[in-house]
Amino acid sequence: MRGFRLTRLQPGSLLQRLGLQPGDVIQKVNGLSLNSPEEALVAYQQLHNEGTVRLEILRRNRPFTLTYEIR
């Protein structure tokens, strides 16, 4: 399994408000794979120029996509 598994989310945190849950594995952000800390940093840096964020995750071993518009 590739990506970053979320193990704990603070109640009311941004990630929780975005709909992410403990156990979710974030695999891609806007099509960029998250297989290493370096890839995660590249994805984070590119978000500054984006109007939409698309998270591809695994939830209970099933693919799921969350899409958000940034204003």
N, C-alpha and C positions, 0 to 999 in steps of 0.2 A: 504494500500500500504506500503510495506516495502522498506527500503533503504534510500539513501540520495539524495534529489532533488537538482539539480544545479539551482540556481536562476540567478546568474550573472557570466559571464566569461569575463575576461579582454581581449581585442583584442590582438591577438598574444600570449596569454598564452599557457602553455603546454597543458592544458586540451582542449583548443580550437583546437590546432594543432593536438591533438589526435583524433579529430572528434566529441568531445562531444559538446552538444548544451544546451543553457538555457532551463530548463524544463525537461531535461533528469533525470531519477532516476537511480542511480547506485545501483543495488541490490546485485550483487555478484562480487567478484574479485577472479579469479582462483578457483571458486567453493565455496568460503567462503562467507556466508551471511553477509550483512552489515545492521544489525538491531539496532545497538547501537554503540556509540563511541568506546567502548571496542572491539567490533568485527572488527571495521574499523582499529583500532591500530594493532590487530593481523594480519590482512590481509596485512597491510603496512609493518610490520616487516618481514613477510614471503616473500615479493617481493624481498628482498635482495639476496635470494638464488635461484631465478627463472630465467629461460631463456626466458620464454614466459609469457605474461600477457593477461588474458582473462577477459574482462569486460562484465557482463550481465546487460543490462540496459532496462528500459522502455522508449520509445520515442513515445509520443502521444498515450499512453496506449497500445502500441504494443511492444512485446519483440524484442530485438535487441542485437547482440553480436559483440563486437569489440575485435580483437586479435592482439597483438603486440609482436614482437621478440625483446628482450633486448640484446644489444651487449656490 
